[in-house]
Amino acid sequence: MNTAPAPRWRVSSRSGNGGNTCVEVADNLPDRVLVRDSTDRGGAMLTFAPVAWRSFVELVKSAG
């Protein structure tokens, strides 16, 4: 039986205050990217298809 990898969370390098006021992203999973609030790690999280997440990141990079 194959076990899915556990999410490996990371905080944005632009996060201030030691990473306590930002989002965390787990993009190590093969079929989804997870996003959560670093101040509420046990709360809700958003799920994106990898292609949608890459498009979002590229859009943010081009705007900044």
Secondary structure, DSSP 4 states (H G I P E B T S, - for coil): -PPPPPP--EE-TT--GGGTTSEEEE--SSS-EEEEETT-TTS-EEEE-HHHHHHHHHHHHHH-
